């Protein structure tokens, strides 16, 4: 009888260890950026009317992910496009660091003119590796700390903090006499105790940057999270068919609408260009 009890106790401890290991693994994986979706059918870049102001979307795959799977592809129909251009310039897999280093930001700046607006939504991929095969991470924090790394192709790079990169977007936009706007990050399909995870790890930094740099902060994540919680966990799961980050076209539409709602809540000057509700 004692041996039976001992075996049961060992089995119980083993089961608990397995559950703990699984929980830790899930937590670690949930913090890592998901794989970049293959971009086989990205919506084409439309030409801009030079006589109109433009609102640029600068972000990652949650904003531009194949055709219609990023919220930026659904954003234009919330605006009166006879009065403003809507330019989705987000790129899948990019972080605040790599969007700059790979030249995407320079291409946006080449298009930018006085009176334009830039919606900056970066962070989903900033938690990645600094120097590995997919080197896209930035240093934590808002300071001027740097780290010199050697990338797999052999070339050296000085990596800055998340705050340094976001301040560069802000400063470069203002230098073109355009208006920068910081967006909170789209939320992921991760729930706990009936609530969806709302903070992707950069809310405090973005709010501090908005305060320090006197830039508008538009909290679309709270709008999106409220709407998803009202929808419920089971129906929300249908909007995330592949992983916890990337949505279906229906989910992208919901996110685009959440950005428009958040702009109204923030009393953004872009509200003047939105269609009537």
C-alpha positions as a printed Julia matrix, in Angstrom:
277×3 Matrix{Float64}:
   0.0    0.0     0.0
   2.76   2.53    0.81
   4.37   1.83   -2.58
   1.07   2.6    -4.32
   0.79   5.88   -2.44
   4.42   6.73   -3.25
   3.85   6.0    -6.94
   0.73   8.15   -6.96
   2.6   11.0    -5.3
   5.4   10.76   -7.84
   2.89  10.73  -10.7
   1.18  13.79   -9.26
   4.49  15.65   -8.97
   5.43  14.61  -12.52
   2.09  15.83  -13.89
   2.5   19.13  -12.09
   6.0   19.49  -13.55
   4.7   18.84  -17.06
   1.99  21.47  -16.63
   4.5   23.99  -15.29
   6.89  23.31  -18.17
   4.1   23.75  -20.71
   2.99  26.99  -19.09
   6.52  28.4   -19.11
   7.01  27.41  -22.75
   3.72  29.05  -23.73
   4.63  32.24  -21.87
   8.04  32.38  -23.55
   6.6   31.75  -27.01
   3.89  34.36  -26.53
   6.58  36.98  -25.96
   8.44  36.15  -29.18
   7.41  37.77  -32.47
   5.61  35.24  -34.67
   7.09  34.2   -38.03
   6.71  36.8   -40.77
   3.86  35.85  -43.12
   4.91  35.08  -46.69
   4.09  38.16  -48.76
   2.77  36.62  -51.98
  -0.19  38.9   -52.71
   0.46  42.26  -51.07
  -1.89  45.02  -52.19
  -0.16  47.32  -54.71
   1.1   50.75  -53.72
  -1.32  53.27  -55.18
  -0.09  56.58  -56.58
  -0.77  59.67  -54.47
  -2.57  62.83  -55.54
   0.09  65.52  -54.99
  -2.6   68.14  -54.41
  -3.97  66.38  -51.32
  -2.53  65.78  -47.86
  -1.57  62.18  -47.15
  -1.9   60.01  -44.06
   0.87  57.39  -44.06
   0.59  54.11  -42.14
   4.01  52.98  -40.89
   3.98  49.6   -39.17
   4.4   45.83  -39.53
   2.34  42.83  -40.7
  -0.63  43.7   -38.5
  -1.07  46.72  -40.79
   0.09  45.18  -44.09
   0.02  41.43  -44.52
  -0.67  40.12  -47.99
  -3.74  41.61  -49.65
  -6.44  42.68  -47.17
  -4.99  40.89  -44.12
  -3.54  44.03  -42.53
  -5.7   46.85  -41.17
  -3.94  49.42  -43.36
  -5.53  47.85  -46.45
  -8.98  48.52  -44.96
  -8.28  52.01  -43.72
  -8.95  54.15  -46.79
 -12.7   53.6   -46.95
 -13.12  55.36  -43.59
 -11.81  58.57  -45.18
 -13.06  60.99  -47.8
 -10.35  60.16  -50.33
 -11.33  63.13  -52.48
  -9.75  65.22  -49.7
  -6.88  63.06  -48.4
  -4.64  60.23  -49.63
  -4.31  57.11  -47.5
  -0.93  55.42  -48.02
  -0.28  52.07  -46.35
   3.52  51.81  -46.18
   3.76  49.18  -43.45
   5.97  46.13  -44.07
   5.55  42.67  -42.63
   8.19  41.52  -40.18
   9.69  44.94  -39.58
  10.54  46.5   -36.25
  11.18  50.12  -35.38
  14.83  49.34  -36.15
  14.62  47.38  -39.4
  11.99  49.57  -41.04
  14.63  52.31  -40.87
  17.75  50.26  -41.59
  16.3   48.52  -44.65
  15.38  51.82  -46.3
  11.58  51.69  -45.97
  11.48  54.83  -43.84
  13.63  56.78  -46.33
  11.14  55.88  -49.06
   8.27  57.22  -46.95
  10.21  60.41  -46.27
  10.78  60.85  -50.01
   6.99  60.88  -50.49
   6.21  63.09  -47.5
   5.36  66.77  -47.8
   4.21  69.59  -45.49
   0.7   69.03  -44.14
   0.87  65.23  -44.22
   0.27  62.85  -41.28
   2.15  59.72  -40.19
   0.56  57.01  -38.05
   3.47  55.22  -36.35
   2.7   51.75  -34.98
   5.86  49.82  -34.15
   6.74  47.25  -31.48
   5.41  43.78  -32.34
   8.82  42.72  -33.65
  11.06  44.79  -31.41
  11.39  41.95  -28.92
  13.29  39.81  -31.42
  16.97  38.95  -31.57
  19.55  41.73  -31.79
  22.06  39.79  -33.89
  20.65  36.38  -34.84
  19.44  35.09  -38.23
  16.41  37.38  -37.95
  18.05  40.41  -36.32
  15.3   42.95  -35.77
  15.12  43.57  -32.04
  15.78  46.92  -30.4
  17.16  47.62  -26.94
  14.6   48.08  -24.19
  13.85  51.54  -22.89
  13.8   55.13  -24.06
  17.39  56.22  -23.45
  20.42  56.65  -25.67
  22.06  53.33  -24.8
  23.55  51.4   -27.72
  24.99  47.98  -28.39
  27.35  47.1   -31.23
  26.5   43.76  -32.85
  27.84  41.67  -35.71
  25.11  40.31  -37.97
  25.15  36.87  -39.65
  26.31  38.42  -42.95
  29.35  39.8   -41.16
  28.58  43.49  -41.09
  28.5   45.51  -37.9
  25.55  47.54  -36.65
  24.94  49.81  -33.69
  21.56  48.95  -32.18
  19.63  51.69  -30.35
  16.72  51.65  -27.92
  13.08  51.47  -28.94
  12.68  55.05  -27.77
  15.6   56.25  -29.9
  14.05  54.79  -33.07
  10.58  56.19  -32.34
  12.07  59.63  -31.64
  13.77  59.46  -35.03
  10.42  58.82  -36.74
   8.97  61.81  -34.89
  11.89  64.15  -35.64
  12.12  63.18  -39.33
   8.37  63.66  -39.77
   8.45  67.08  -38.17
  11.45  68.07  -40.28
   9.15  67.59  -43.3
   6.54  69.78  -41.58
   4.21  66.8   -41.28
   2.38  65.55  -38.17
   3.51  62.37  -36.36
   0.9   60.34  -34.43
   1.77  57.39  -32.18
  -0.58  54.39  -32.25
  -0.79  51.73  -29.56
  -0.2   48.23  -30.89
  -2.92  45.93  -32.19
  -3.74  43.33  -29.55
  -3.13  39.59  -29.79
  -5.54  36.71  -29.27
  -4.18  35.88  -25.81
  -6.66  35.73  -22.92
  -6.48  35.36  -19.16
  -9.43  35.15  -16.78
 -11.85  36.17  -19.52
  -9.87  39.28  -20.5
  -7.76  39.76  -23.6
  -4.14  40.86  -23.26
  -4.09  44.61  -23.91
  -0.48  45.69  -23.54
   2.06  44.38  -26.06
   4.83  45.6   -23.78
   5.24  49.11  -25.17
   2.25  51.08  -23.87
   4.2   52.82  -21.11
   7.02  53.73  -23.5
   4.64  55.11  -26.13
   2.72  57.17  -23.59
   5.97  58.56  -22.17
   7.27  59.38  -25.64
   4.0   61.1   -26.52
   4.28  63.21  -23.38
   7.99  64.0   -23.79
   7.77  64.79  -27.49
   4.34  66.48  -27.38
   2.95  64.03  -29.9
  -0.61  62.71  -30.05
  -1.08  59.19  -28.68
  -4.01  57.3   -30.19
  -5.01  54.24  -28.17
  -6.54  51.93  -30.74
  -5.58  48.86  -28.67
  -8.06  49.72  -25.93
 -10.82  50.24  -28.5
  -9.97  46.94  -30.19
  -9.71  45.03  -26.9
 -13.07  46.33  -25.68
 -14.71  45.24  -28.91
 -13.1   41.79  -28.9
 -14.1   41.17  -25.29
 -17.68  42.14  -26.2
 -17.46  39.65  -29.09
 -16.22  36.9   -26.77
 -13.24  34.58  -26.77
 -14.77  31.92  -29.0
 -15.81  34.29  -31.81
 -12.58  36.27  -31.49
 -10.61  33.1   -32.22
 -12.24  32.99  -35.67
 -10.61  36.35  -36.47
  -7.13  34.89  -35.84
  -7.03  31.81  -38.1
  -3.23  31.23  -38.15
  -1.7   32.49  -34.92
  -2.34  34.88  -32.04
  -1.16  37.99  -33.91
  -2.29  37.93  -37.55
  -5.97  38.35  -38.37
  -8.28  37.37  -41.16
  -9.56  40.06  -43.54
 -12.58  40.43  -41.23
 -10.27  40.99  -38.28
  -8.26  43.53  -40.28
 -11.46  45.41  -41.05
 -12.34  45.48  -37.36
  -8.86  46.84  -36.56
  -9.11  49.56  -39.2
 -12.43  50.63  -37.75
 -10.89  50.59  -34.26
  -8.18  52.99  -35.44
 -10.84  55.31  -36.87
 -12.82  55.18  -33.61
  -9.66  55.84  -31.59
  -8.83  58.86  -33.77
 -12.24  60.29  -32.94
 -11.76  59.6   -29.23
  -8.39  61.37  -29.34
  -9.87  64.37  -31.21
  -7.2   63.96  -33.86
  -7.02  66.51  -36.69
  -7.51  63.5   -39.0
 -11.14  63.38  -37.84
 -11.81  66.25  -40.25
 -11.09  63.84  -43.13
 -13.08  60.87  -41.86
 -16.43  60.04  -43.42
 -19.49  60.71  -41.31
 -20.13  57.91  -38.83
